[in-house]
């Protein structure tokens, strides 16, 4: 059953970005994938997600290619895009930006939608009212889903069903959204989600954003090894 869902895009400190580039293309993946643009923000810090299954599809979308392609020529094209911006990237991480973005030590970070919400909360808890924004690029982005499963050999499937039923109660799943900043899949829970999240298009995207989202898939081990190798080369330049 569905648990949480969200999108992959980028979060940024609007003031720091516009100070350096007043006409920054803040609705475009060019912010992170065009070296001419990204170089403008190298001094204030850019991080890219340590997640090849997220970043390589985004590079392919930016290039107008199939985000699920694992064909060598497509992986090579994505690798070249990522290598070109590598000199301007501060680090690759799936977690560190959650501290550095609200602390003002980054101005641009690849991010999941809920983590943008967490970063915003952490900034406020630190007494900072930072103008943090989140964007799914106009070229397109990815949507993902966390789900809860009952294993086929579960020793107590009845109890597992009871737990899932509990988890999906509107008041329960809404409380989880209110705590994590990630959207849930229970429409009946939306009125119980705090307005700060329920009305935030970064967390609950509108139809225009939903229309440009792609679902990505894992391939077999051999194909995934090709993606992992491309990612390693993109990060190291080797």
C-alpha positions in Angstrom: 0.0 0.0 0.0 1.2 3.6 -0.6 2.9 5.3 2.3 4.7 8.6 1.4 5.4 10.1 -2.0 7.2 13.1 -3.3 9.3 14.6 -6.1 13.0 15.1 -6.8 14.1 18.6 -7.7 16.3 21.2 -6.1 16.1 23.6 -3.2 17.8 27.0 -3.1 18.3 30.1 -1.0 16.5 32.7 -3.1 18.4 35.7 -1.7 21.8 34.1 -2.2 21.0 33.0 -5.7 19.5 36.3 -6.9 22.4 38.2 -5.4 24.7 36.4 -7.7 22.6 36.1 -10.7 19.4 38.3 -10.8 18.0 36.6 -13.8 18.9 33.0 -12.6 16.7 30.4 -14.4 15.3 29.1 -11.1 12.7 27.0 -12.8 15.3 25.0 -14.8 17.7 22.2 -14.2 20.2 24.5 -15.9 20.8 25.8 -12.3 22.7 22.6 -11.5 23.5 21.1 -14.9 24.7 24.1 -17.1 28.3 24.9 -16.1 27.9 28.5 -17.1 25.0 28.9 -14.7 26.3 26.7 -11.9 29.6 28.4 -11.9 27.8 31.6 -10.6 26.9 29.8 -7.4 30.1 27.8 -6.7 31.2 30.3 -4.1 28.0 29.9 -2.0 27.9 26.1 -2.4 26.1 23.6 -4.5 25.4 20.0 -3.5 24.1 17.2 -5.7 22.3 14.2 -4.3 24.4 11.1 -3.8 21.8 9.1 -5.7 22.6 7.9 -9.2 19.1 6.5 -9.7 17.8 10.1 -9.2 20.6 12.3 -10.7 21.3 10.4 -14.0 17.5 10.3 -14.9 17.4 14.1 -14.2 20.4 14.7 -16.5 18.7 12.6 -19.2 15.4 14.6 -18.8 17.4 17.8 -19.1 18.9 16.5 -22.4 15.4 15.6 -23.7 16.1 11.8 -23.4 14.3 8.9 -21.8 15.1 9.1 -18.0 14.9 5.3 -17.8 17.4 4.7 -20.6 20.4 2.7 -19.6 21.7 2.6 -23.2 25.5 3.3 -23.3 25.1 6.4 -25.5 22.5 7.9 -23.1 24.5 7.2 -20.0 27.6 8.7 -21.7 25.6 11.9 -22.5 24.4 12.1 -18.9 27.9 11.5 -17.6 29.3 14.3 -19.7 26.7 16.7 -18.4 27.5 15.9 -14.8 31.3 15.9 -15.4 31.0 19.4 -16.9 29.5 20.9 -13.7 31.7 18.8 -11.3 34.2 21.6 -10.7 31.5 23.8 -9.3 30.0 21.2 -6.9 30.9 21.4 -3.3 29.9 17.9 -2.5 27.6 14.9 -3.2 25.3 13.8 -0.4 21.8 12.7 0.3 21.8 14.0 3.9 24.4 16.7 4.6 22.5 19.4 2.7 19.8 19.1 5.3 22.1 20.9 7.8 24.1 23.1 5.4 21.2 24.6 3.4 19.3 26.0 6.5 22.6 27.1 8.0 23.4 29.2 4.9 26.4 27.1 4.0 24.8 26.1 0.7 22.7 28.1 -1.7 21.6 25.3 -4.0 21.0 21.6 -3.3 19.5 18.7 -5.1 16.7 17.6 -2.9 13.6 15.6 -2.3 10.5 17.6 -1.7 10.0 16.6 1.9 13.7 17.3 2.7 13.2 20.8 1.5 10.4 21.1 4.1 12.7 19.7 6.8 15.4 22.2 5.8 12.9 25.1 6.1 11.8 23.9 9.6 15.4 23.6 10.7 16.2 27.1 9.6 13.2 28.4 11.6 14.2 26.4 14.6 17.6 28.1 14.4 15.9 31.5 14.4 16.5 32.0 10.7 13.9 33.1 8.2 15.7 32.0 5.1 14.0 32.4 1.7 14.2 28.7 0.8 12.5 27.6 -2.3 12.0 24.3 -4.1 11.6 23.6 -7.8 10.8 20.7 -10.0 12.6 21.8 -13.2 10.5 22.9 -16.2 12.2 20.3 -18.3 10.7 17.6 -16.1 11.5 15.8 -12.9 10.8 12.5 -11.2 8.1 11.3 -8.8 8.6 8.4 -6.4 6.6 6.4 -3.9 7.4 4.7 -0.7 5.2 1.7 0.0 4.5 -0.7 2.8 4.5 -4.4 1.9 3.5 -7.6 3.6 6.1 -10.4 2.8 4.6 -13.5 1.2 6.0 -15.6 4.1 5.0 -13.2 6.9 4.3 -15.3 10.0 1.4 -13.0 11.1 -0.3 -11.6 8.0 -3.4 -10.7 10.0 -1.5 -8.5 12.3 0.3 -7.0 9.4 -3.0 -6.0 7.8 -4.2 -4.5 11.0 -1.0 -2.4 11.2 -1.5 -1.2 7.6 -5.1 -0.3 8.2 -3.9 1.7 11.2 -1.1 3.4 9.3 -3.6 4.5 6.6 -6.1 6.0 9.0 -6.4 9.7 8.0 -5.5 11.0 11.4 -2.4 8.7 11.6 -1.0 9.2 8.1 -1.7 13.0 8.3 0.4 13.1 11.6 3.2 11.4 9.8 3.1 14.0 7.0 3.0 16.8 9.5 6.2 15.3 11.1 8.2 14.5 8.0 7.1 17.0 5.4 6.3 14.3 2.9 2.9 14.0 1.2 0.8 10.9 1.8 -1.5 9.1 -0.6 -4.7 9.2 1.5 -6.9 11.9 0.1 -9.1 11.8 3.2 -6.1 12.9 5.2 -5.4 16.1 3.4 -7.8 18.2 5.6 -5.8 17.1 8.6 -2.4 18.1 7.1 -1.1 21.4 8.5 -1.8 24.2 6.0 1.9 25.0 5.8 2.3 21.6 4.0 -1.1 21.1 2.5 -1.0 24.4 0.6 2.7 24.1 -0.4 3.0 23.2 -4.1 6.5 21.8 -3.4 4.8 19.1 -1.3 1.5 18.7 -3.0 2.2 19.7 -6.6 -0.4 21.2 -8.9 -1.5 19.5 -12.1 1.0 21.4 -14.2 3.9 20.0 -12.2 2.4 16.5 -12.1 2.2 16.5 -15.9 5.9 16.8 -16.2 6.9 14.2 -13.7 8.4 10.8 -14.7 8.4 7.5 -12.8 11.9 5.9 -12.9 12.5 2.1 -12.7 15.3 -0.1 -11.5 16.7 -2.4 -14.2 18.5 -5.7 -13.8 21.9 -5.9 -12.0 23.9 -5.7 -15.2 22.2 -2.6 -16.4 22.3 -0.9 -13.0 26.1 -1.6 -12.9 26.4 0.5 -16.1 24.5 3.3 -14.4 26.7 3.1 -11.2 29.9 3.1 -13.3 28.7 6.2 -15.2 27.9 7.9 -11.9 31.3 7.1 -10.5 33.0 8.5 -13.5 30.8 11.6 -13.4 31.8 12.3 -9.8 35.5 11.6 -10.1 36.2 12.5 -13.7 38.1 9.2 -14.1 
